[in-house]
Amino acid sequence: MPPWWTSPWVVVFLADRTTMQSPARALLALSTTWEDVSGLDPVYYQELIESPEPRDFRALPAAVHGVQVNLALGNVDFAECAGAACEEPDQVLRPI
């Protein structure tokens, strides 16, 4: 592995059909990590089981670098980025 590789990627950005058909060219951001909730006790972890972390959101190309850097540095987590995208009228994250 290259010397700069210290941890696995936490996000992958894809250009899918929606990206190509959109004038903004918003990329699909996908989380590469998830928690396996199948073995959790529903009595104690019901909220986590019923509302899992978001797995995707859309981001403008200009926002991709900021998302990647902030996730890698641990400044934000994937759910925070997805939440910020959900707050936008068109559900697309703008540059941070």
KEVEXDO-617840 format. One record per atom (N, C-alpha, C, CB): residue number from 0; residue in three letters; atom name; x, y, z. Coordinates in nm, 4 decimals. Glycine has a CB too. Layout:
R  pos  code  site         x         y         z
R  NUM   Ala    CA         X         Y         Z
...
***
This chain:
R  pos  code  site         x         y         z
R    0   Met     N    0.0827   -0.1186    0.0000
R    0   Met    CA    0.0000    0.0000    0.0000
R    0   Met     C    0.0872    0.1250    0.0000
R    0   Met    CB   -0.0941   -0.0002    0.1205
R    1   Pro     N    0.0359    0.2308   -0.0600
R    1   Pro    CA    0.1128    0.3565   -0.0588
R    1   Pro     C    0.1325    0.4064    0.0843
R    1   Pro    CB    0.0415    0.4649   -0.1434
R    2   Pro     N    0.2375    0.4840    0.1084
R    2   Pro    CA    0.2654    0.5305    0.2444
R    2   Pro     C    0.1592    0.6238    0.3007
R    2   Pro    CB    0.3972    0.5998    0.2474
R    3   Trp     N    0.0819    0.6928    0.2155
R    3   Trp    CA   -0.0212    0.7841    0.2643
R    3   Trp     C   -0.1473    0.7114    0.3057
R    3   Trp    CB   -0.0542    0.8862    0.1589
R    4   Trp     N   -0.1562    0.5827    0.2771
R    4   Trp    CA   -0.2759    0.5059    0.3075
R    4   Trp     C   -0.2732    0.4662    0.4541
R    4   Trp    CB   -0.2868    0.3810    0.2165
R    5   Thr     N   -0.3495    0.5365    0.5363
R    5   Thr    CA   -0.3497    0.5074    0.6787
R    5   Thr     C   -0.4819    0.4510    0.7273
R    5   Thr    CB   -0.3168    0.6310    0.7557
R    6   Ser     N   -0.5881    0.4715    0.6525
R    6   Ser    CA   -0.7176    0.4182    0.6931
R    6   Ser     C   -0.8022    0.3913    0.5693
R    6   Ser    CB   -0.7902    0.5158    0.7890
R    7   Pro     N   -0.9030    0.3057    0.5826
R    7   Pro    CA   -0.9876    0.2786    0.4669
R    7   Pro     C   -1.0714    0.4011    0.4302
R    7   Pro    CB   -1.0787    0.1586    0.4947
R    8   Trp     N   -1.1105    0.4078    0.3050
R    8   Trp    CA   -1.1961    0.5174    0.2603
R    8   Trp     C   -1.3294    0.5063    0.3307
R    8   Trp    CB   -1.2147    0.5159    0.1061
R    9   Val     N   -1.3868    0.6186    0.3671
R    9   Val    CA   -1.5172    0.6182    0.4324
R    9   Val     C   -1.6279    0.6631    0.3382
R    9   Val    CB   -1.5146    0.7074    0.5549
R   10   Val     N   -1.5883    0.7150    0.2210
R   10   Val    CA   -1.6868    0.7605    0.1242
R   10   Val     C   -1.6345    0.7361   -0.0175
R   10   Val    CB   -1.7197    0.9104    0.1458
R   11   Val     N   -1.7278    0.7056   -0.1063
R   11   Val    CA   -1.6975    0.6896   -0.2483
R   11   Val     C   -1.7947    0.7798   -0.3237
R   11   Val    CB   -1.7094    0.5381   -0.2951
R   12   Phe     N   -1.7457    0.8513   -0.4218
R   12   Phe    CA   -1.8303    0.9402   -0.5019
R   12   Phe     C   -1.8496    0.8785   -0.6396
R   12   Phe    CB   -1.7677    1.0828   -0.5133
R   13   Leu     N   -1.9749    0.8686   -0.6818
R   13   Leu    CA   -2.0083    0.8077   -0.8102
R   13   Leu     C   -2.0846    0.9053   -0.8989
R   13   Leu    CB   -2.0905    0.6804   -0.7892
R   14   Ala     N   -2.0577    0.8976   -1.0266
R   14   Ala    CA   -2.1352    0.9723   -1.1258
R   14   Ala     C   -2.2304    0.8716   -1.1900
R   14   Ala    CB   -2.0417    1.0431   -1.2342
R   15   Asp     N   -2.3553    0.8781   -1.1511
R   15   Asp    CA   -2.4551    0.7854   -1.2028
R   15   Asp     C   -2.5467    0.8555   -1.3037
R   15   Asp    CB   -2.5379    0.7258   -1.0874
R   16   Arg     N   -2.6525    0.7916   -1.3429
R   16   Arg    CA   -2.7439    0.8482   -1.4413
R   16   Arg     C   -2.8018    0.9811   -1.3936
R   16   Arg    CB   -2.8564    0.7498   -1.4712
R   17   Thr     N   -2.8402    0.9872   -1.2662
R   17   Thr    CA   -2.8951    1.1119   -1.2117
R   17   Thr     C   -2.7928    1.2240   -1.2203
R   17   Thr    CB   -2.9396    1.0924   -1.0659
R   18   Thr     N   -2.6676    1.1931   -1.1937
R   18   Thr    CA   -2.5606    1.2926   -1.2043
R   18   Thr     C   -2.5526    1.3471   -1.3460
R   18   Thr    CB   -2.4254    1.2319   -1.1631
R   19   Met     N   -2.5525    1.2589   -1.4424
R   19   Met    CA   -2.5344    1.2991   -1.5813
R   19   Met     C   -2.6552    1.3728   -1.6381
R   19   Met    CB   -2.5052    1.1783   -1.6656
R   20   Gln     N   -2.7742    1.3481   -1.5833
R   20   Gln    CA   -2.8942    1.4139   -1.6324
R   20   Gln     C   -2.9229    1.5446   -1.5595
R   20   Gln    CB   -3.0121    1.3214   -1.6194
R   21   Ser     N   -2.8504    1.5710   -1.4529
R   21   Ser    CA   -2.8726    1.6916   -1.3734
R   21   Ser     C   -2.7833    1.8044   -1.4226
R   21   Ser    CB   -2.8465    1.6640   -1.2243
R   22   Pro     N   -2.8351    1.9270   -1.4306
R   22   Pro    CA   -2.7506    2.0395   -1.4719
R   22   Pro     C   -2.6402    2.0694   -1.3705
R   22   Pro    CB   -2.8360    2.1638   -1.4925
R   23   Ala     N   -2.6643    2.0391   -1.2426
R   23   Ala    CA   -2.5643    2.0662   -1.1379
R   23   Ala     C   -2.4567    1.9580   -1.1320
R   23   Ala    CB   -2.6327    2.0779   -1.0016
R   24   Arg     N   -2.4809    1.8420   -1.1938
R   24   Arg    CA   -2.3874    1.7292   -1.1935
R   24   Arg     C   -2.3521    1.6835   -1.0512
R   24   Arg    CB   -2.2600    1.7674   -1.2686
R   25   Ala     N   -2.4521    1.6815   -0.9643
R   25   Ala    CA   -2.4308    1.6390   -0.8256
R   25   Ala     C   -2.3960    1.4908   -0.8211
R   25   Ala    CB   -2.5563    1.6674   -0.7394
R   26   Leu     N   -2.2857    1.4596   -0.7562
R   26   Leu    CA   -2.2369    1.3221   -0.7448
R   26   Leu     C   -2.3061    1.2498   -0.6297
R   26   Leu    CB   -2.0844    1.3205   -0.7246
R   27   Leu     N   -2.3160    1.1195   -0.6415
R   27   Leu    CA   -2.3721    1.0363   -0.5359
R   27   Leu     C   -2.2598    0.9986   -0.4405
R   27   Leu    CB   -2.4418    0.9091   -0.5943
R   28   Ala     N   -2.2731    1.0370   -0.3152
R   28   Ala    CA   -2.1754    1.0015   -0.2114
R   28   Ala     C   -2.2286    0.8805   -0.1368
R   28   Ala    CB   -2.1489    1.1214   -0.1128
R   29   Leu     N   -2.1490    0.7738   -0.1328
R   29   Leu    CA   -2.1888    0.6500   -0.0663
R   29   Leu     C   -2.0946    0.6196    0.0491
R   29   Leu    CB   -2.1910    0.5328   -0.1660
R   30   Ser     N   -2.1509    0.5846    0.1615
R   30   Ser    CA   -2.0712    0.5445    0.2766
R   30   Ser     C   -2.0178    0.4036    0.2531
R   30   Ser    CB   -2.1548    0.5512    0.4078
R   31   Thr     N   -1.8941    0.3805    0.2899
R   31   Thr    CA   -1.8356    0.2467    0.2769
R   31   Thr     C   -1.8333    0.1730    0.4100
R   31   Thr    CB   -1.6943    0.2562    0.2210
R   32   Thr     N   -1.8829    0.2372    0.5142
R   32   Thr    CA   -1.8861    0.1736    0.6463
R   32   Thr     C   -2.0297    0.1644    0.6950
R   32   Thr    CB   -1.7994    0.2521    0.7482
R   33   Trp     N   -2.0554    0.0660    0.7773
R   33   Trp    CA   -2.1870    0.0529    0.8383
R   33   Trp     C   -2.1742   -0.0339    0.9619
R   33   Trp    CB   -2.2903   -0.0068    0.7386
R   34   Glu     N   -2.2742   -0.0205    1.0464
R   34   Glu    CA   -2.2777   -0.1016    1.1664
R   34   Glu     C   -2.3736   -0.2165    1.1446
R   34   Glu    CB   -2.3185   -0.0179    1.2893
R   35   Asp     N   -2.3327   -0.3353    1.1845
R   35   Asp    CA   -2.4202   -0.4512    1.1772
R   35   Asp     C   -2.5088   -0.4492    1.3010
R   35   Asp    CB   -2.3384   -0.5850    1.1670
R   36   Val     N   -2.6370   -0.4208    1.2824
R   36   Val    CA   -2.7296   -0.4119    1.3942
R   36   Val     C   -2.8077   -0.5413    1.4149
R   36   Val    CB   -2.8254   -0.2973    1.3726
R   37   Ser     N   -2.7765   -0.6444    1.3379
R   37   Ser    CA   -2.8531   -0.7688    1.3465
R   37   Ser     C   -2.8384   -0.8377    1.4814
R   37   Ser    CB   -2.8101   -0.8631    1.2369
R   38   Gly     N   -2.7247   -0.8206    1.5476
R   38   Gly    CA   -2.7046   -0.8885    1.6749
R   38   Gly     C   -2.7343   -0.8034    1.7972
R   38   Gly    CB   -2.5655   -0.9367    1.6828
R   39   Leu     N   -2.7857   -0.6828    1.7774
R   39   Leu    CA   -2.8124   -0.5945    1.8905
R   39   Leu     C   -2.9427   -0.6311    1.9606
R   39   Leu    CB   -2.8172   -0.4495    1.8442
R   40   Asp     N   -2.9459   -0.6131    2.0904
R   40   Asp    CA   -3.0649   -0.6386    2.1704
R   40   Asp     C   -3.1658   -0.5268    2.1440
R   40   Asp    CB   -3.0296   -0.6481    2.3227
R   41   Pro     N   -3.2836   -0.5599    2.0894
R   41   Pro    CA   -3.3806   -0.4554    2.0554
R   41   Pro     C   -3.4336   -0.3781    2.1765
R   41   Pro    CB   -3.4961   -0.5168    1.9819
R   42   Val     N   -3.4237   -0.4359    2.2946
R   42   Val    CA   -3.4703   -0.3665    2.4141
R   42   Val     C   -3.3856   -0.2422    2.4396
R   42   Val    CB   -3.4663   -0.4601    2.5362
R   43   Tyr     N   -3.2554   -0.2520    2.4184
R   43   Tyr    CA   -3.1637   -0.1422    2.4475
R   43   Tyr     C   -3.1291   -0.0563    2.3266
R   43   Tyr    CB   -3.0383   -0.1967    2.5057
R   44   Tyr     N   -3.1373   -0.1142    2.2069
R   44   Tyr    CA   -3.0914   -0.0443    2.0869
R   44   Tyr     C   -3.2023   -0.0227    1.9845
R   44   Tyr    CB   -2.9788   -0.1212    2.0231
R   45   Gln     N   -3.3271   -0.0111    2.0289
R   45   Gln    CA   -3.4404    0.0017    1.9373
R   45   Gln     C   -3.4281    0.1229    1.8459
R   45   Gln    CB   -3.5694    0.0103    2.0156
R   46   Glu     N   -3.3854    0.2367    1.8993
R   46   Glu    CA   -3.3736    0.3579    1.8183
R   46   Glu     C   -3.2701    0.3406    1.7072
R   46   Glu    CB   -3.3362    0.4773    1.9067
R   47   Leu     N   -3.1568    0.2804    1.7379
R   47   Leu    CA   -3.0531    0.2565    1.6381
R   47   Leu     C   -3.1012    0.1587    1.5315
R   47   Leu    CB   -2.9262    0.2034    1.7048
R   48   Ile     N   -3.1741    0.0561    1.5727
R   48   Ile    CA   -3.2233   -0.0441    1.4784
R   48   Ile     C   -3.3285    0.0151    1.3851
R   48   Ile    CB   -3.2812   -0.1640    1.5537
R   49   Glu     N   -3.4174    0.0988    1.4393
R   49   Glu    CA   -3.5265    0.1542    1.3595
R   49   Glu     C   -3.4839    0.2712    1.2704
R   49   Glu    CB   -3.6371    0.1989    1.4504
R   50   Ser     N   -3.3790    0.3421    1.3074
R   50   Ser    CA   -3.3336    0.4551    1.2256
R   50   Ser     C   -3.1823    0.4481    1.2061
R   50   Ser    CB   -3.3735    0.5900    1.2911
R   51   Pro     N   -3.1388    0.3630    1.1134
R   51   Pro    CA   -2.9946    0.3487    1.0896
R   51   Pro     C   -2.9332    0.4752    1.0301
R   51   Pro    CB   -2.9683    0.2308    0.9969
R   52   Glu     N   -2.8026    0.4821    1.0353
R   52   Glu    CA   -2.7279    0.5947    0.9786
R   52   Glu     C   -2.7551    0.6045    0.8285
R   52   Glu    CB   -2.5756    0.5792    1.0054
R   53   Pro     N   -2.7554    0.7268    0.7732
R   53   Pro    CA   -2.7736    0.7418    0.6280
R   53   Pro     C   -2.6570    0.6787    0.5527
R   53   Pro    CB   -2.7871    0.8910    0.5896
R   54   Arg     N   -2.6863    0.6243    0.4361
R   54   Arg    CA   -2.5847    0.5555    0.3559
R   54   Arg     C   -2.5448    0.6337    0.2317
R   54   Arg    CB   -2.6349    0.4194    0.3153
R   55   Asp     N   -2.6210    0.7409    0.1969
R   55   Asp    CA   -2.5875    0.8159    0.0764
R   55   Asp     C   -2.6427    0.9579    0.0832
R   55   Asp    CB   -2.6412    0.7443   -0.0476
R   56   Phe     N   -2.5895    1.0414   -0.0029
R   56   Phe    CA   -2.6395    1.1773   -0.0254
R   56   Phe     C   -2.5775    1.2269   -0.1545
R   56   Phe    CB   -2.6057    1.2734    0.0951
R   57   Arg     N   -2.6248    1.3395   -0.2027
R   57   Arg    CA   -2.5706    1.3996   -0.3241
R   57   Arg     C   -2.4877    1.5215   -0.2876
R   57   Arg    CB   -2.6837    1.4380   -0.4224
R   58   Ala     N   -2.3802    1.5436   -0.3629
R   58   Ala    CA   -2.2913    1.6576   -0.3380
R   58   Ala     C   -2.2466    1.7172   -0.4708
R   58   Ala    CB   -2.1679    1.6147   -0.2532
R   59   Leu     N   -2.2395    1.8492   -0.4742
R   59   Leu    CA   -2.1851    1.9152   -0.5923
R   59   Leu     C   -2.0377    1.8790   -0.6073
R   59   Leu    CB   -2.2032    2.0690   -0.5830
R   60   Pro     N   -1.9863    1.8742   -0.7293
R   60   Pro    CA   -1.8447    1.8432   -0.7478
R   60   Pro     C   -1.7525    1.9346   -0.6666
R   60   Pro    CB   -1.8093    1.8531   -0.8943
R   61   Ala     N   -1.7897    2.0607   -0.6514
R   61   Ala    CA   -1.7073    2.1541   -0.5747
R   61   Ala     C   -1.7038    2.1199   -0.4254
R   61   Ala    CB   -1.7589    2.2957   -0.5935
R   62   Ala     N   -1.7992    2.0406   -0.3781
R   62   Ala    CA   -1.8050    2.0043   -0.2362
R   62   Ala     C   -1.7306    1.8745   -0.2051
R   62   Ala    CB   -1.9492    1.9913   -0.1925
R   63   Val     N   -1.6973    1.7975   -0.3060
R   63   Val    CA   -1.6384    1.6646   -0.2857
R   63   Val     C   -1.5077    1.6698   -0.2065
R   63   Val    CB   -1.6137    1.5982   -0.4201
R   64   His     N   -1.4186    1.7583   -0.2434
R   64   His    CA   -1.2897    1.7664   -0.1742
R   64   His     C   -1.3093    1.7994   -0.0264
R   64   His    CB   -1.1995    1.8720   -0.2406
R   65   Gly     N   -1.3951    1.8947    0.0031
R   65   Gly    CA   -1.4208    1.9320    0.1417
R   65   Gly     C   -1.4800    1.8186    0.2222
R   65   Gly    CB   -1.5125    2.0503    0.1470
R   66   Val     N   -1.5706    1.7444    0.1615
R   66   Val    CA   -1.6303    1.6294    0.2298
R   66   Val     C   -1.5227    1.5257    0.2598
R   66   Val    CB   -1.7436    1.5669    0.1441
R   67   Gln     N   -1.4438    1.4898    0.1591
R   67   Gln    CA   -1.3407    1.3877    0.1763
R   67   Gln     C   -1.2396    1.4274    0.2843
R   67   Gln    CB   -1.2684    1.3630    0.0436
R   68   Val     N   -1.1930    1.5495    0.2795
R   68   Val    CA   -1.0930    1.5955    0.3765
R   68   Val     C   -1.1508    1.5974    0.5173
R   68   Val    CB   -1.0417    1.7354    0.3389
R   69   Asn     N   -1.2706    1.6520    0.5317
R   69   Asn    CA   -1.3303    1.6601    0.6650
R   69   Asn     C   -1.3632    1.5232    0.7227
R   69   Asn    CB   -1.4555    1.7443    0.6603
R   70   Leu     N   -1.4038    1.4297    0.6386
R   70   Leu    CA   -1.4263    1.2938    0.6867
R   70   Leu     C   -1.2945    1.2276    0.7269
R   70   Leu    CB   -1.4969    1.2101    0.5793
R   71   Ala     N   -1.1924    1.2452    0.6441
R   71   Ala    CA   -1.0615    1.1843    0.6735
R   71   Ala     C   -1.0007    1.2398    0.8023
R   71   Ala    CB   -0.9649    1.2076    0.5567
R   72   Leu     N   -1.0203    1.3688    0.8262
R   72   Leu    CA   -0.9663    1.4310    0.9470
R   72   Leu     C   -1.0528    1.4067    1.0702
R   72   Leu    CB   -0.9506    1.5791    0.9254
R   73   Gly     N   -1.1726    1.3589    1.0482
R   73   Gly    CA   -1.2634    1.3354    1.1596
R   73   Gly     C   -1.3338    1.4610    1.2076
R   73   Gly    CB   -1.1890    1.2744    1.2729
R   74   Asn     N   -1.3318    1.5662    1.1272
R   74   Asn    CA   -1.4017    1.6897    1.1647
R   74   Asn     C   -1.5527    1.6709    1.1656
R   74   Asn    CB   -1.3645    1.8028    1.0692
R   75   Val     N   -1.6025    1.5877    1.0762
R   75   Val    CA   -1.7450    1.5550    1.0674
R   75   Val     C   -1.7560    1.4052    1.0393
R   75   Val    CB   -1.8176    1.6402    0.9552
R   76   Asp     N   -1.8751    1.3503    1.0566
R   76   Asp    CA   -1.8955    1.2115    1.0165
R   76   Asp     C   -1.9926    1.2093    0.8981
R   76   Asp    CB   -1.9499    1.1251    1.1360
R   77   Phe     N   -2.0095    1.0929    0.8405
R   77   Phe    CA   -2.0908    1.0803    0.7198
R   77   Phe     C   -2.2338    1.1266    0.7449
R   77   Phe    CB   -2.0904    0.9357    0.6701
R   78   Ala     N   -2.2879    1.0937    0.8614
R   78   Ala    CA   -2.4255    1.1322    0.8936
R   78   Ala     C   -2.4420    1.2837    0.8973
R   78   Ala    CB   -2.4671    1.0722    1.0277
R   79   Glu     N   -2.3407    1.3557    0.9445
R   79   Glu    CA   -2.3483    1.5021    0.9471
R   79   Glu     C   -2.3517    1.5591    0.8051
R   79   Glu    CB   -2.2287    1.5606    1.0249
R   80   Cys     N   -2.2705    1.5037    0.7168
R   80   Cys    CA   -2.2709    1.5488    0.5771
R   80   Cys     C   -2.4058    1.5197    0.5119
R   80   Cys    CB   -2.1573    1.4805    0.4974
R   81   Ala     N   -2.4577    1.3993    0.5360
R   81   Ala    CA   -2.5877    1.3627    0.4802
R   81   Ala     C   -2.6972    1.4535    0.5358
R   81   Ala    CB   -2.6200    1.2150    0.5107
R   82   Gly     N   -2.6890    1.4860    0.6634
R   82   Gly    CA   -2.7862    1.5763    0.7242
R   82   Gly     C   -2.7808    1.7154    0.6641
R   82   Gly    CB   -2.7636    1.5845    0.8728
R   83   Ala     N   -2.6596    1.7637    0.6387
R   83   Ala    CA   -2.6441    1.8948    0.5762
R   83   Ala     C   -2.7040    1.8951    0.4359
R   83   Ala    CB   -2.4958    1.9346    0.5707
R   84   Ala     N   -2.6868    1.7855    0.3629
R   84   Ala    CA   -2.7454    1.7749    0.2287
R   84   Ala     C   -2.8976    1.7736    0.2376
R   84   Ala    CB   -2.6950    1.6475    0.1567
R   85   Cys     N   -2.9526    1.7063    0.3354
R   85   Cys    CA   -3.0985    1.6987    0.3513
R   85   Cys     C   -3.1599    1.8340    0.3846
R   85   Cys    CB   -3.1342    1.5986    0.4601
R   86   Glu     N   -3.0823    1.9218    0.4447
R   86   Glu    CA   -3.1330    2.0546    0.4806
R   86   Glu     C   -3.1449    2.1474    0.3594
R   86   Glu    CB   -3.0423    2.1181    0.5847
R   87   Glu     N   -3.0765    2.1143    0.2507
R   87   Glu    CA   -3.0818    2.1959    0.1292
R   87   Glu     C   -3.2141    2.1702    0.0558
R   87   Glu    CB   -2.9602    2.1648    0.0362
R   88   Pro     N   -3.2697    2.2713   -0.0090
R   88   Pro    CA   -3.3975    2.2527   -0.0799
R   88   Pro     C   -3.3945    2.1423   -0.1849
R   88   Pro    CB   -3.4376    2.3813   -0.1459
R   89   Asp     N   -3.2826    2.1269   -0.2546
R   89   Asp    CA   -3.2732    2.0238   -0.3579
R   89   Asp     C   -3.2014    1.8978   -0.3092
R   89   Asp    CB   -3.2018    2.0794   -0.4791
R   90   Gln     N   -3.1728    1.8903   -0.1787
R   90   Gln    CA   -3.1102    1.7728   -0.1167
R   90   Gln     C   -2.9674    1.7486   -0.1668
R   90   Gln    CB   -3.1950    1.6494   -0.1433
R   91   Val     N   -2.8977    1.8547   -0.2074
R   91   Val    CA   -2.7606    1.8450   -0.2602
R   91   Val     C   -2.6681    1.9276   -0.1725
R   91   Val    CB   -2.7533    1.8934   -0.4088
R   92   Leu     N   -2.5610    1.8661   -0.1255
R   92   Leu    CA   -2.4642    1.9345   -0.0410
R   92   Leu     C   -2.3824    2.0333   -0.1228
R   92   Leu    CB   -2.3722    1.8336    0.0280
R   93   Arg     N   -2.3683    2.1530   -0.0697
R   93   Arg    CA   -2.2878    2.2581   -0.1302
R   93   Arg     C   -2.1486    2.2576   -0.0667
R   93   Arg    CB   -2.3560    2.3969   -0.1136
R   94   Pro     N   -2.0522    2.3283   -0.1241
R   94   Pro    CA   -1.9171    2.3328   -0.0625
R   94   Pro     C   -1.9238    2.3810    0.0811
R   94   Pro    CB   -1.8232    2.4247   -0.1432
R   95   Ile     N   -1.8434    2.3138    0.1647
R   95   Ile    CA   -1.8406    2.3446    0.3084
R   95   Ile     C   -1.7548    2.4662    0.3319
R   95   Ile    CB   -1.7878    2.2249    0.3908
***
